[in-house]
Amino acid sequence: MKRLLFASTAIAFAMGSATAADMRVKAPIASPPPVYSWTGVYFGGFVGGLWSKTDNAFVFPPPGTIAQSSSQGFGGGFGGAQAQFQNLVIGVEAGVGAPFTTNFGSGTCNPLAACSAGFTMTETVKDRITTVGGRVGLAWDRWMLYASGGFADAPFTQAICGPVVCPAQVATGEHRGGYYGGGIDVMVYGSWIAGFEYRHYQFDTQTVVPFLFPTGGPVVANTITSRLRLDTAVFRLSYLFGGPAIASPIAAKY
């Protein structure tokens, strides 16, 4: 009887050990990487460089042209909203930029005989360039390439100087036109986005009549047409409200 009891106990123990050995404990299954979302409202600032070229011409004879150009720093702020549809990102953005100096260059008459001796013209942009436009991008993970374009506006002043008096005449107007460009954005930390963008600005030709300074009488004979073109290359930093990433919860099976 004792031998039978011992044999039964041994068999039961062996079967239990084999069953336990066959039971496999499944390791936790790691969650997939976060899915980054570019949907939301964002605000930020930029800083970089600006290159300008202004072409002017007198409306009345004798014919004469004045070319002005400059290169300088450029900075400002922007805000926008965008939505992501799979890899496609569509949004709108408005911004205000200011050149580090408002002087966009001086020029003399070409040919010199078309103007009086000592004649120079200097363009000044009134401390802002305003833009409103759209963005279309392709996003993958935390990176996005995009194209941008829209409306641009820049009030300006042309100061005409003589050999003794400066300014002798002043003309004011507003450059209106558009811009197009593109850039790249990357989510660098949480909701913070860093990027680089290039833009080309093409403004319409404006016709302006100078006024005597400071009395204000119009000088119709010196009526000019003025056309401005700009190029900018800037670094951007912005904050996206709405959450940069959607993380899946950790799943585990045992």
ROSE-900790 format. One line per 3 residues: number of its first residue (from 1); their letters; for each residue x, y, z of N, C-alpha, C, O, CB. Coordinates in steps of 0.001 Angstrom, whole numbers. Glycine has a CB too. Example, Ala and Ser with C-alpha at 12.3 -4.5 7.8 and 13.67 -1.06 7.14 Angstrom:
BEGIN
1) as) 13190/-5690/7800/12300/-4500/7800/13200/-3300/7800/14236/-3319/8465/11308/-4473/9046; 12850/-2250/7080/13670/-1060/7140/12900/30/7870/13409/1138/8039/14084/-598/5725
This chain:
BEGIN
1) mkr) 836/-1211/0/0/0/0/865/1254/0/582/2226/-701/-942/10/1221; 1920/1210/797/2821/2363/851/3484/2585/-487/3667/3718/-933/3879/2175/1934; 3855/1447/-1142/4503/1579/-2447/3550/2184/-3464/3972/2995/-4289/5005/217/-2940
4) llf) 2280/1814/-3427/1295/2357/-4366/1079/3844/-4143/974/4608/-5103/-32/1615/-4235; 1011/4261/-2877/835/5675/-2555/2036/6487/-3012/1882/7581/-3553/615/5860/-1054; 3237/5949/-2792/4448/6647/-3213/4505/6799/-4726/4879/7852/-5241/5685/5908/-2719
7) ast) 4127/5728/-5441/4161/5772/-6901/3156/6777/-7437/3444/7492/-8397/3881/4389/-7486; 1974/6839/-6821/955/7804/-7269/1420/9230/-7058/1201/10092/-7909/-366/7578/-6528; 2064/9485/-5925/2555/10832/-5621/3638/11246/-6606/3667/12392/-7054/3095/10900/-4184
10) aia) 4527/10322/-6944/5617/10615/-7871/5088/10929/-9264/5563/11844/-9936/6591/9442/-7934; 4080/10138/-9689/3501/10362/-11016/2824/11725/-11073/2976/12456/-12052/2492/9248/-11367; 2069/12073/-10016/1383/13368/-9989/2372/14513/-9998/2140/15519/-10669/484/13471/-8765
13) fam) 3457/14387/-9276/4467/15450/-9247/5114/15628/-10619/5351/16749/-11069/5543/15139/-8194; 5400/14487/-11280/6034/14554/-12604/5119/15204/-13609/5567/15998/-14436/6427/13164/-13088; 3826/14873/-13550/2873/15458/-14486/2729/16969/-14245/2628/17747/-15194/1504/14762/-14359
16) gsa) 2721/17373/-12970/2619/18797/-12652/3826/19563/-13137/3703/20683/-13632/2453/18996/-11161; 5020/18946/-12992/6235/19619/-13450/6244/19776/-14953/6666/20809/-15474/7468/18854/-13006; 5773/18736/-15665/5746/18813/-17127/4762/19864/-17606/5034/20595/-18558/5390/17457/-17727
19) taa) 3592/19937/-16926/2594/20945/-17313/3130/22351/-17094/2933/23230/-17932/1292/20751/-16520; 3811/22568/-15965/4376/23888/-15678/5451/24263/-16674/5606/25427/-17043/4945/23927/-14273; 6211/23225/-17114/7276/23517/-18077/6700/23911/-19422/7272/24722/-20151/8201/22312/-18239
22) dmr) 5523/23304/-19743/4913/23626/-21041/4256/24993/-21063/4028/25538/-22142/3892/22581/-21404; 3943/25567/-19903/3310/26882/-19849/4361/27961/-20162/5363/28080/-19456/2657/27128/-18445; 4128/28735/-21212/5048/29775/-21611/4501/31145/-21201/3367/31495/-21525/5300/29717/-23124
25) vka) 5298/31885/-20508/4918/33241/-20113/5267/34185/-21253/6434/34339/-21614/5631/33673/-18787; 4257/34802/-21805/4457/35698/-22940/4968/37051/-22464/4419/37659/-21546/3151/35868/-23733; 6028/37501/-23111/6617/38801/-22760/5689/39934/-23193/4943/39783/-24160/8013/38967/-23420
28) pia) 5725/41058/-22494/4900/42210/-22893/5187/42629/-24338/6332/42620/-24790/5148/43399/-21944; 4128/42993/-25040/4260/43486/-26404/4419/45004/-26352/3533/45711/-25872/3030/43075/-27278; 5541/45492/-26845/5794/46934/-26799/4805/47680/-27678/4416/47207/-28747/7231/47247/-27239
31) spp) 4409/48846/-27210/3481/49666/-27991/4180/50205/-29234/5396/50399/-29227/2926/50832/-27136; 3418/50447/-30303/4016/51029/-31512/4509/52446/-31229/4060/53070/-30268/2995/51039/-32678; 5417/52960/-32042/5921/54317/-31817/4812/55346/-31958/3814/55081/-32627/7053/54635/-32792
34) pvy) 4963/56521/-31341/3922/57556/-31431/3640/57960/-32874/4536/57974/-33718/4332/58786/-30628; 2393/58284/-33136/1995/58805/-34434/1919/60321/-34305/1077/60839/-33572/624/58194/-34911; 2788/61032/-35008/2851/62482/-34869/1745/63145/-35678/1510/62800/-36836/4221/63007/-35313
37) swt) 1075/64095/-35052/-8/64831/-35704/386/66290/-35857/858/66919/-34910/-1325/64707/-34903; 188/66829/-37071/480/68226/-37353/-759/69099/-37283/-693/70283/-37611/1115/68356/-38710; -1865/68554/-36870/-3105/69314/-36765/-3065/70223/-35537/-2689/69784/-34450/-4319/68365/-36695
40) gvy) -3449/71480/-35709/-3508/72390/-34575/-3287/73835/-34978/-3173/74166/-36158/-2493/71994/-33547; -3231/74679/-33969/-2960/76106/-34124/-1550/76381/-33621/-1147/75832/-32595/-4013/76974/-33355; -796/77214/-34317/586/77461/-33924/920/78952/-34002/320/79712/-34762/1544/76655/-34811
43) fgg) 1909/79339/-33177/2427/80710/-33166/3943/80637/-33022/4474/79724/-32389/1785/81562/-32005; 4635/81615/-33619/6081/81587/-33519/6742/82837/-34056/6084/83839/-34337/6608/80404/-34237; 8057/82762/-34193/8843/83882/-34703/9911/83396/-35659/10171/82197/-35765/9481/84659/-33557
46) fvg) 10533/84344/-36360/11564/83990/-37331/12640/85058/-37365/12417/86202/-36967/10957/83799/-38729; 13816/84663/-37851/14919/85593/-38047/15780/85061/-39183/15962/83852/-39328/15756/85778/-36734; 16313/85988/-39994/17124/85559/-41124/17608/86738/-41932/17925/87791/-41380/16344/84615/-42008
49) glw) 17667/86560/-43260/18174/87590/-44148/17159/88010/-45184/16248/87255/-45526/19416/87116/-44825; 17327/89244/-45690/16451/89814/-46710/17300/90481/-47774/18263/91184/-47468/15452/90826/-46091; 16927/90250/-49049/17597/90884/-50179/16533/91569/-51027/15553/90936/-51417/18415/89842/-51024
52) skt) 16713/92856/-51316/15695/93627/-52039/16269/94252/-53297/17466/94528/-53385/15108/94715/-51139; 15385/94473/-54280/15733/95191/-55502/14517/95991/-55931/13430/95439/-56099/16197/94213/-56635; 14699/97295/-56108/13623/98191/-56526/13997/98838/-57844/15087/99392/-57991/13339/99267/-55450
55) dna) 13080/98764/-58806/13271/99406/-60102/12299/100569/-60228/11087/100390/-60111/13075/98393/-61263; 12839/101769/-60470/12035/102983/-60608/12258/103603/-61986/13315/103443/-62596/12383/104001/-59493; 11244/104308/-62456/11370/105001/-63751/10497/106239/-63738/9396/106221/-63188/10975/104066/-64936
58) fvf) 10986/107322/-64346/10188/108545/-64486/9115/108344/-65555/9378/107764/-66609/11093/109758/-64844; 7912/108827/-65277/6800/108702/-66214/6944/109690/-67368/6643/109357/-68515/5466/108923/-65493; 7405/110907/-67066/7501/111960/-68079/8956/112146/-68525/9882/111865/-67764/6932/113291/-67532
61) ppp) 9156/112623/-69767/10519/112857/-70263/11203/113953/-69448/10530/114786/-68842/10497/113242/-71763; 12519/113955/-69433/13383/113004/-70119/13406/111645/-69427/13294/111584/-68202/14790/113558/-70211; 13548/110547/-70184/13508/109214/-69580/14680/108998/-68631/15801/109440/-68888/13511/108139/-70666
64) gti) 14401/108320/-67551/15446/108022/-66575/14991/106910/-65653/13807/106820/-65329/15812/109273/-65764; 15905/106071/-65230/15599/104975/-64307/16522/105061/-63101/17634/105582/-63181/15742/103594/-65009; 16036/104539/-61986/16815/104502/-60743/16675/103105/-60155/15564/102640/-59904/16334/105603/-59718
67) aqs) 17802/102438/-59938/17805/101097/-59347/18315/101173/-57915/19309/101840/-57631/18677/100120/-60184; 17625/100484/-57022/18017/100453/-55615/18080/99001/-55147/17282/98174/-55589/17025/101275/-54738; 19007/98689/-54271/19122/97324/-53756/19696/97355/-52345/20362/98310/-51947/20008/96454/-54685
70) ssq) 19422/96286/-51600/19939/96203/-50234/19971/94744/-49790/19294/93895/-50370/19077/97054/-49261; 20749/94466/-48771/20756/93166/-48090/20912/93435/-46604/21745/94244/-46194/21907/92227/-48625; 20110/92755/-45801/20085/93039/-44367/19366/91936/-43609/18854/90987/-44202/19412/94386/-44098
73) gfg) 19336/92074/-42297/18615/91131/-41461/17119/91349/-41520/16641/92416/-41906/19087/91232/-40040; 16381/90305/-41127/14928/90327/-41228/14359/89446/-40122/14823/88324/-39918/14448/89844/-42638; 13349/89955/-39403/12749/89173/-38326/11298/89526/-38141/10832/90546/-38648/13498/89384/-37030
76) ggf) 10568/88681/-37410/9146/88945/-37183/8444/87767/-36540/9078/86882/-35965/8464/89292/-38485; 7119/87769/-36647/6311/86727/-36036/5234/86241/-36982/4962/86868/-38006/5687/87226/-34751; 4616/85109/-36630/3588/84520/-37471/2663/83640/-36634/2994/83254/-35514/4222/83707/-38611
79) gga) 1513/83337/-37194/574/82429/-36565/-269/81764/-37629/-478/82328/-38703/-311/83165/-35551; -751/80575/-37342/-1538/79878/-38342/-2295/78703/-37763/-2213/78412/-36569/-656/79411/-39455; -3039/78030/-38640/-3787/76840/-38288/-3677/75861/-39441/-3655/76262/-40605/-5272/77173/-37968
82) qaq) -3607/74567/-39118/-3454/73564/-40155/-4112/72257/-39727/-4336/72018/-38540/-1971/73341/-40476; -4416/71418/-40710/-5037/70121/-40462/-4324/69073/-41298/-3924/69330/-42433/-6557/70149/-40787; -4168/67866/-40709/-3479/66780/-41389/-4469/65722/-41835/-5333/65297/-41068/-2414/66164/-40483
85) fqn) -4331/65298/-43104/-5134/64230/-43673/-4169/63169/-44197/-3632/63287/-45298/-6086/64763/-44811; -3959/62122/-43379/-2922/61131/-43650/-1572/61853/-43737/-1113/62403/-42735/-3227/60338/-44973; -927/61864/-44911/368/62547/-45019/242/63977/-45522/1239/64699/-45567/1282/61773/-45938
88) lvi) -947/64400/-45898/-1166/65742/-46443/-1536/66714/-45329/-2408/66432/-44507/-2271/65719/-47519; -856/67871/-45312/-1127/68918/-44332/-1509/70192/-45083/-771/70654/-45954/112/69160/-43400; -2666/70755/-44740/-3163/71969/-45383/-3415/73010/-44296/-3999/72701/-43257/-4469/71687/-46213
91) gve) -2973/74250/-44538/-3158/75276/-43522/-3124/76680/-44074/-2877/76894/-45261/-2119/75139/-42474; -3377/77639/-43194/-3299/79061/-43509/-2382/79715/-42492/-2264/79250/-41359/-4714/79729/-43507; -1725/80813/-42910/-766/81487/-42033/-728/82973/-42333/-816/83385/-43489/635/80878/-42187
94) agv) -593/83782/-41275/-419/85231/-41404/831/85622/-40634/1156/85025/-39609/-1674/86014/-40878; 1534/86641/-41144/2760/87055/-40478/3084/88512/-40711/2575/89143/-41638/3903/86211/-40936; 3939/89034/-39854/4439/90404/-39980/5952/90354/-39795/6444/89832/-38795/3761/91374/-38929
97) gap) 6689/90901/-40765/8130/90938/-40683/8647/92360/-40758/7985/93242/-41306/8739/90103/-41780; 9823/92582/-40209/10432/93907/-40218/11906/93776/-40569/12611/92962/-39972/10253/94615/-38849; 12382/94567/-41530/13821/94584/-41806/14569/95217/-40645/14023/96052/-39924/14121/95343/-43115
100) ftt) 15826/94814/-40470/16614/95366/-39375/16839/96859/-39547/16937/97587/-38559/17948/94650/-39274; 16923/97329/-40801/16927/98758/-41081/15875/99001/-42152/15658/98141/-43005/18349/99264/-41538; 15215/100164/-42124/14156/100438/-43084/14685/100943/-44416/13908/101108/-45357/13199/101437/-42513
103) nfg) 15989/101193/-44523/16578/101703/-45757/16771/100565/-46756/17515/99620/-46494/17923/102404/-45470; 16090/100660/-47913/16199/99638/-48947/17114/100066/-50092/17008/99537/-51199/14825/99304/-49487; 17992/101000/-49841/19010/101350/-50814/18770/102673/-51517/17639/103151/-51611/19112/100280/-51819
106) sgt) 19861/103258/-52014/19828/104519/-52762/20343/104292/-54174/21121/103374/-54433/20667/105609/-52049; 19881/105165/-55096/20327/105065/-56473/20364/106418/-57139/19730/107364/-56672/19437/104133/-57248; 21101/106515/-58228/21178/107742/-59032/20550/107490/-60394/20223/106355/-60741/22652/108220/-59189
109) cnp) 20385/108562/-61162/19733/108480/-62468/20581/107721/-63483/21810/107800/-63488/19433/109875/-62991; 19892/106996/-64328/20514/106360/-65479/19670/106670/-66721/18574/106127/-66862/20655/104814/-65260; 20157/107536/-67628/21487/108181/-67621/21525/109368/-66671/20487/109907/-66287/21870/108643/-69037
112) laa) 22710/109759/-66305/22882/110864/-65365/22288/112164/-65890/21840/113005/-65110/24351/111061/-65060; 22283/112330/-67218/21788/113583/-67811/20284/113747/-67649/19758/114842/-67852/22145/113639/-69285; 19579/112666/-67282/18124/112756/-67132/17726/113473/-65848/16568/113861/-65693/17509/111366/-67154
115) csa) 18647/113650/-64946/18339/114280/-63655/19318/115426/-63404/20361/115543/-64046/18406/113238/-62492; 18940/116251/-62459/19810/117366/-62091/21021/116854/-61334/21019/115739/-60813/19047/118400/-61246; 22053/117679/-61281/23286/117291/-60600/23013/117029/-59118/22276/117766/-58463/24366/118387/-60765
118) gft) 23634/115951/-58606/23487/115628/-57192/22220/114875/-56849/21948/114659/-55668/23533/116866/-56402; 21420/114460/-57850/20171/113769/-57611/20428/112356/-57083/21244/111619/-57635/19338/113719/-58893; 19730/111990/-56017/19706/110611/-55508/18297/110293/-55021/17544/111188/-54638/20751/110411/-54355
121) mte) 17952/109008/-55039/16655/108576/-54524/16874/107408/-53575/17602/106468/-53894/15690/108180/-55683; 16240/107468/-52408/16378/106429/-51385/15008/105879/-51034/14075/106637/-50770/17083/106981/-50120; 14889/104544/-51031/13614/103919/-50655/13655/103477/-49204/14643/102906/-48742/13300/102716/-51569
124) tvk) 12573/103747/-48493/12413/103330/-47101/11110/102567/-46963/10048/103061/-47341/12442/104550/-46140; 11196/101363/-46422/9994/100585/-46126/9582/100866/-44697/10409/100822/-43786/10230/99060/-46348; 8304/101157/-44497/7820/101595/-43187/7684/100427/-42207/6574/99995/-41896/6476/102304/-43336
127) dri) 8781/99938/-41743/8924/99002/-40621/8046/97756/-40629/7930/97111/-39587/8663/99717/-39397; 7418/97379/-41747/6659/96121/-41726/6414/95606/-43133/6262/96374/-44083/5322/96309/-41001; 6381/94279/-43240/5922/93580/-44435/4898/92564/-43958/5227/91652/-43199/7119/92890/-45226
130) ttv) 3666/92719/-44398/2564/91880/-43927/2236/90814/-44956/2209/91093/-46154/1319/92730/-43626; 1986/89588/-44494/1654/88491/-45398/464/87698/-44870/283/87562/-43660/2864/87567/-45589; -342/87180/-45787/-1438/86243/-45483/-1459/85229/-46617/-1528/85605/-47787/-2849/86987/-45334
133) ggr) -1400/83949/-46278/-1359/82953/-47338/-1658/81558/-46848/-2164/81362/-45743/-27/82969/-47998; -1337/80591/-47686/-1606/79197/-47380/-346/78360/-47395/700/78781/-47889/-2601/78635/-48355; -471/77142/-46831/630/76174/-46842/61/74797/-47204/-1025/74422/-46764/1367/76133/-45448
136) vgl) 816/74060/-48010/486/72675/-48339/1743/71852/-48117/2786/72122/-48712/-44/72533/-49818; 1637/70837/-47251/2824/70069/-46905/2619/68575/-46979/1491/68083/-47004/3276/70430/-45543; 3738/67857/-47014/3771/66402/-46924/4532/66047/-45648/5697/66410/-45487/4441/65752/-48201
139) awd) 3864/65339/-44754/4442/65032/-43442/4704/63536/-43307/3912/62704/-43751/3509/65513/-42314; 5817/63222/-42691/6090/61855/-42294/6792/61910/-40943/7821/62563/-40768/6953/61101/-43366; 6185/61188/-39989/6701/61196/-38634/6776/62640/-38132/5779/63359/-38197/8091/60511/-38570
142) rwm) 7923/63074/-37637/8048/64430/-37093/8578/65435/-38099/8916/66554/-37712/8947/64416/-35895; 8665/65079/-39386/9174/65962/-40426/8074/66383/-41381/7133/65627/-41624/10295/65287/-41191; 8190/67604/-41930/7248/68065/-42939/7938/68987/-43942/8621/69937/-43559/6066/68784/-42277
145) lya) 7753/68694/-45233/8145/69577/-46326/6902/70291/-46826/5846/69672/-46956/8844/68787/-47479; 7009/71589/-47111/5809/72318/-47513/6132/73407/-48533/7267/73871/-48644/5131/72934/-46291; 5090/73797/-49276/5131/74955/-50164/4188/76010/-49599/3171/75674/-48992/4736/74568/-51637
148) sgg) 4521/77283/-49795/3712/78364/-49243/3530/79456/-50284/4324/79569/-51218/4359/78938/-47967; 2487/80257/-50126/2242/81365/-51041/1028/82161/-50617/158/81655/-49908/2061/80856/-52459; 970/83429/-51059/-175/84251/-50699/41/85720/-51016/798/86070/-51921/-481/84091/-49241
151) fad) -636/86576/-50255/-645/88026/-50453/409/88680/-49577/681/88217/-48469/-2035/88613/-50145; 1014/89785/-50088/2007/90536/-49325/1798/92032/-49528/1345/92467/-50587/3437/90130/-49739; 2131/92812/-48507/1918/94257/-48532/3080/94936/-47804/3517/94474/-46750/546/94637/-47875
154) apf) 3578/96042/-48380/4700/96767/-47772/4592/98251/-48086/4889/98650/-49213/6055/96209/-48273; 4174/99095/-47127/4172/100548/-47345/5605/101064/-47530/6539/100545/-46919/3487/101277/-46155; 5772/102091/-48382/7122/102571/-48649/7128/104089/-48833/6092/104719/-49046/7701/101878/-49895
157) tqa) 8327/104646/-48742/8584/106063/-48997/9809/106187/-49890/10824/105530/-49657/8787/106850/-47665; 9713/107036/-50917/10866/107366/-51753/11277/108806/-51444/10492/109738/-51620/10539/107182/-53283; 12501/108971/-50990/13025/110303/-50666/13980/110747/-51763/14968/110069/-52046/13743/110304/-49282
160) icg) 13683/111883/-52380/14511/112444/-53452/15366/113569/-52872/14861/114504/-52251/13626/112967/-54637; 16669/113449/-53094/17598/114436/-52540/18304/115202/-53654/18553/114673/-54737/18633/113750/-51632; 18615/116443/-53365/19411/117262/-54262/20806/117429/-53723/21145/116815/-52711/18765/118617/-54473
163) pvv) 21626/118234/-54355/23013/118408/-53899/23108/119112/-52548/24113/118979/-51851/23800/119192/-54930; 22066/119863/-52172/22115/120618/-50917/21051/120145/-49935/21335/119941/-48755/21939/122110/-51190; 19824/119970/-50424/18689/119639/-49557/18386/118150/-49641/18331/117586/-50734/17439/120466/-49946
166) cpa) 18190/117509/-48486/17828/116082/-48452/16951/115819/-47227/17408/116019/-46101/19110/115171/-48421; 15711/115380/-47414/15085/115185/-48722/14493/116488/-49263/14034/117344/-48506/13994/114115/-48629; 14514/116615/-50572/13873/117762/-51203/12438/117425/-51585/11564/118292/-51559/14663/118211/-52441
169) qva) 12193/116156/-51942/10863/115683/-52298/10656/114300/-51677/11610/113548/-51476/10676/115638/-53850; 9393/113978/-51377/9055/112687/-50774/7840/112113/-51473/6849/112813/-51684/8792/112828/-49252; 7912/110842/-51831/6770/110132/-52420/6440/108932/-51545/7338/108201/-51130/7075/109682/-53890
172) tge) 5165/108725/-51262/4745/107595/-50440/3773/106712/-51215/3029/107194/-52069/4099/108087/-49129; 3784/105447/-50919/2896/104504/-51578/2874/103180/-50837/3350/103081/-49706/3318/104292/-53026; 2322/102172/-51478/2207/100859/-50853/2451/99785/-51906/1703/99661/-52876/813/100676/-50188
175) hrg) 3515/99009/-51694/3782/97878/-52572/2798/96759/-52228/2723/96323/-51079/5266/97390/-52435; 2054/96303/-53216/1114/95183/-53013/1419/94090/-54031/1670/94371/-55203/-380/95659/-53145; 1395/92871/-53583/1694/91763/-54487/1550/90434/-53791/649/90245/-52974/3090/91897/-55052
178) gyy) 2429/89520/-54111/2337/88183/-53536/3701/87591/-53267/4732/88176/-53597/1558/87273/-54450; 3683/86415/-52659/4912/85691/-52372/4690/84206/-52624/3561/83717/-52593/5376/85938/-50916; 5783/83503/-52874/5732/82047/-52945/7065/81513/-52426/8080/82207/-52467/5445/81549/-54411
181) ggg) 7050/80298/-51948/8268/79724/-51397/8007/78352/-50829/7053/77678/-51219/8850/80626/-50330; 8849/77942/-49915/8717/76632/-49296/9720/76454/-48188/10608/77283/-47988/8882/75537/-50322; 9564/75353/-47465/10468/75117/-46354/10328/73737/-45777/9659/72873/-46343/10244/76124/-45288
184) idv) 10969/73536/-44637/10935/72273/-43925/10753/72548/-42444/11393/73445/-41895/12218/71452/-44183; 9885/71781/-41789/9645/71871/-40348/9953/70528/-39704/9799/69480/-40330/8181/72300/-40050; 10388/70568/-38450/10639/69344/-37698/10249/69578/-36239/10579/70612/-35658/12136/68906/-37817
187) mvy) 9543/68606/-35652/9189/68668/-34235/10424/68270/-33428/10801/67099/-33383/7962/67732/-33904; 11039/69255/-32797/12320/69019/-32131/12160/68595/-30674/12984/67843/-30154/13170/70266/-32203; 11107/69071/-30012/10917/68730/-28604/9473/69001/-28222/9042/70154/-28206/11887/69533/-27694
190) gsw) 8727/67959/-27917/7327/68149/-27555/6570/68863/-28661/6552/68412/-29806/7215/68933/-26252; 5946/69979/-28311/5161/70753/-29270/5966/71844/-29963/5401/72645/-30706/3983/71369/-28578; 7280/71889/-29732/8124/72897/-30359/8567/72447/-31741/9003/71311/-31930/9340/73195/-29486
193) iag) 8450/73355/-32706/8773/73066/-34097/9828/74054/-34584/9656/75266/-34452/7502/73132/-34987; 10915/73541/-35144/11953/74366/-35754/11909/74163/-37263/11561/73083/-37742/13363/74017/-35183; 12264/75203/-38006/12209/75072/-39456/13023/76117/-40178/13586/77031/-39576/10801/75143/-39918
196) fey) 13069/75955/-41500/13742/76892/-42387/12822/77150/-43572/12207/76221/-44095/15134/76344/-42855; 12721/78434/-44008/11842/78764/-45119/12474/79817/-46025/13097/80770/-45557/10493/79255/-44600; 12301/79622/-47327/12690/80611/-48329/11429/81164/-48987/10485/80419/-49251/13649/79988/-49394
199) rhy) 11413/82485/-49253/10298/83112/-49956/10819/84104/-50997/11850/84750/-50811/9358/83822/-48957; 10071/84202/-52097/10289/85256/-53080/9040/86121/-53127/7929/85607/-53255/10622/84666/-54489; 9220/87442/-53022/8120/88398/-53040/8150/89159/-54367/9194/89663/-54780/8209/89380/-51828
202) qfd) 7000/89235/-55022/6879/89957/-56282/5739/90963/-56132/4578/90577/-55995/6625/88974/-57488; 6079/92268/-56158/5077/93306/-55939/4696/93973/-57255/5482/94029/-58200/5596/94351/-54944; 3463/94478/-57285/2988/95197/-58460/3724/96532/-58607/4299/97049/-57649/1468/95428/-58369
205) tqt) 3691/97074/-59822/4270/98389/-60078/3331/99480/-59564/2146/99495/-59894/4550/98580/-61590; 3871/100391/-58755/3091/101484/-58185/3530/102812/-58806/4720/103060/-59002/3246/101522/-56643; 2547/103654/-59109/2833/104993/-59624/2586/106009/-58522/1500/106051/-57944/1963/105314/-60875
208) vvp) 3599/106837/-58225/3492/107797/-57124/3969/109171/-57580/4845/109295/-58436/4310/107321/-55900; 3370/110194/-56987/3722/111585/-57273/4474/112157/-56077/3923/112187/-54976/2452/112438/-57591; 5714/112613/-56255/6448/113202/-55129/5833/114539/-54696/5183/115231/-55479/7926/113402/-55505
211) flf) 6062/114874/-53427/5636/116159/-52865/6861/116894/-52339/7801/116290/-51822/4579/115959/-51732; 6822/118205/-52483/7900/119001/-51923/7952/118803/-50415/6923/118745/-49743/7718/120491/-52271; 9166/118699/-49901/9332/118504/-48459/9960/119771/-47867/11015/120196/-48336/10221/117238/-48154
214) ptg) 9340/120389/-46847/8187/119883/-46091/6866/120564/-46450/5864/120340/-45770/8441/120051/-44621; 6839/121384/-47494/5633/122177/-47768/4466/121345/-48286/3314/121671/-48000/5951/123255/-48766; 4733/120268/-49047/3656/119376/-49455/3086/119597/-50830/2130/118908/-51185/2586/119477/-48509
217) gpv) 3605/120514/-51638/3100/120716/-52988/3523/119591/-53924/4682/119180/-53869/3579/122048/-53531; 2637/119066/-54790/2983/117954/-55685/3937/118392/-56786/3850/119506/-57301/1721/117362/-56305; 4858/117480/-57138/5796/117712/-58237/5450/116688/-59314/6069/115627/-59394/7317/117587/-57767
220) van) 4453/117014/-60143/3928/116064/-61120/4990/115675/-62134/4997/114539/-62607/2717/116650/-61834; 5883/116584/-62476/6920/116296/-63471/7834/115156/-63046/8447/114508/-63894/7747/117535/-63731; 7933/114901/-61739/8794/113831/-61232/8013/112572/-60861/8494/111751/-60080/9565/114321/-60027
223) tit) 6813/112417/-61415/6034/111202/-61160/6857/109968/-61547/7473/109934/-62612/4689/111232/-61947; 6860/108958/-60673/7674/107766/-60918/6832/106496/-60785/5807/106478/-60104/8866/107718/-59942; 7289/105449/-61445/6767/104106/-61194/7805/103352/-60380/9007/103511/-60590/6437/103352/-62532
226) srl) 7337/102531/-59452/8242/101827/-58556/7799/100374/-58416/6624/100085/-58189/8293/102518/-57175; 8757/99473/-58557/8470/98045/-58446/9503/97388/-57544/10708/97531/-57749/8458/97373/-59840; 9005/96652/-56525/9875/96040/-55518/9850/94516/-55636/8801/93910/-55855/9447/96472/-54099
229) rld) 11030/93917/-55487/11158/92462/-55386/12013/92128/-54169/13002/92802/-53882/11780/91858/-56686; 11615/91075/-53458/12326/90661/-52252/12593/89162/-52288/11861/88392/-52910/11523/91033/-50990; 13662/88775/-51603/13925/87370/-51296/14296/87283/-49827/15078/88092/-49328/15062/86777/-52206
232) tav) 13732/86300/-49136/14045/86116/-47718/14381/84654/-47455/13828/83755/-48088/12861/86573/-46825; 15287/84429/-46520/15628/83095/-46042/15707/83185/-44529/16548/83910/-43996/16980/82568/-46667; 14839/82455/-43824/14722/82633/-42380/14668/81292/-41660/14257/80278/-42224/13481/83455/-42047
235) frl) 15090/81313/-40405/14894/80199/-39488/13668/80496/-38633/13470/81625/-38184/16159/79963/-38599; 12848/79473/-38414/11579/79639/-37712/11549/78763/-36456/12138/77683/-36417/10394/79290/-38644; 10848/79257/-35431/10591/78478/-34225/9158/78750/-33807/8764/79905/-33652/11600/78833/-33075
238) syl) 8370/77689/-33621/6961/77863/-33289/6511/76806/-32297/7196/75810/-32065/6098/77806/-34549; 5334/77049/-31714/4730/76114/-30756/3363/75701/-31288/2528/76548/-31604/4605/76755/-29324; 3144/74400/-31382/1895/73852/-31909/952/73486/-30774/1271/72634/-29945/2170/72622/-32787
241) fgg) -214/74135/-30736/-1240/73805/-29751/-2140/72724/-30340/-2623/72848/-31465/-2070/75072/-29345; -2356/71673/-29572/-3185/70580/-30059/-2506/69239/-29908/-3112/68203/-30181/-3547/70803/-31498; -1251/69243/-29475/-569/67987/-29228/199/67507/-30440/-387/67275/-31498/-1554/66941/-28804
244) pai) 1520/67353/-30297/2311/66943/-31447/2253/65458/-31751/2537/65052/-32878/3714/67334/-31237; 1891/64633/-30767/1953/63190/-30992/795/62488/-30316/312/62918/-29269/3275/62623/-30485; 355/61400/-30930/-667/60536/-30356/14/59215/-30041/397/58487/-30957/-1900/60343/-31330
247) asp) 174/58893/-28760/889/57691/-28354/-94/56566/-28061/-1077/56772/-27349/1766/57972/-27123; 161/55380/-28602/-688/54222/-28329/-359/53659/-26955/809/53656/-26565/-510/53137/-29417; -1360/53179/-26202/-1079/52611/-24888/-289/51315/-24993/-356/50628/-26013/-2372/52366/-24134
250) iaa) 468/50970/-23937/1261/49731/-23921/319/48549/-23801/-544/48517/-22923/2297/49731/-22749; 490/47572/-24694/-324/46370/-24674/525/45201/-24228/1679/45077/-24639/-948/46098/-26053; -35/44335/-23385/717/43175/-22895/-201/41984/-22790/-1366/42124/-22418/1370/43468/-21530
253) ky) 320/40787/-23122/-427/39527/-23018/406/38551/-22220/1632/38510/-22317/-774/38942/-24426; -302/37769/-21428/378/36756/-20632/-272/35404/-20910/141/34392/-20343/324/37104/-19109
